[in-house]
Amino acid sequence: MFVRVLAGILKPLLLAPPVARAGYLYATLVGVVWGAVLSTGRIRRVNGLFVFTGVPAWAFSRGGSCIGGVYLTDQNAGDRVLEHEQVHRQQWKTYGLTFPLVYFLAGTDPLTNRFEVEAGLEAGGYR
């Protein structure tokens, strides 16, 4: 019961737009630093999303990872994938630093993870 009460208090606070926005901006900063240090490929900005290519595979999961407003990948940066990652960028804006936790709690199977489904399974290369 205590956990529910605590969650009921924290959820509105953590998802409040100024708090979520600050978390998104912090995550974006971390992603830019991570990408700048590791990227050996092209770095560009596509519709507000920083795209770092040439990142070693150990530095991200699956075909690439979105951290705030940053997408890290080796070479998986086609138009459809970037549309998919734009949705993840918006999810980061909505959830802020709680996004990694709620993403994890949604499950590791992309076919049933609500955030991957919302971003588009085909565009993300899951079908």
C-alpha positions, 0 to 999 in steps of 0.5 A: 500500500505504501508503494502505491501511495508513494507512486501516486505522489511521485508520478505527477511530480516526475511526469510534470512537463518541466521535470520531464523536459529537464530529464529529456534535456539531461538525457540528450546531453548525455547522448551527445557526449556519448555519441561524440566520444564514440562516433566514427561516422557521420553526425547529423541532425534530422528533424531535431534528432541528433544522429550519430553513426559509426558507433560501436555495437557494444555501445547500444542495443539492437540496431541502435538506441535513442537517448533523449534526442540522440540516436546512436547506431553503427549504420542503421539510420534509414528514413523509416528507422529515423521516423521510428526513433522520432517517436522514441524522442517524443516518448523521452520528452513525455517521460523524462528520466523515467523513460528507461524504467517504464520502457524496461517495465514494458518488457524486453520483447519489442513485439509486445513492448508498448513503446516499440509498438507505438513507435512502429514495429515495421519502421523499427525493423522488428517485422 
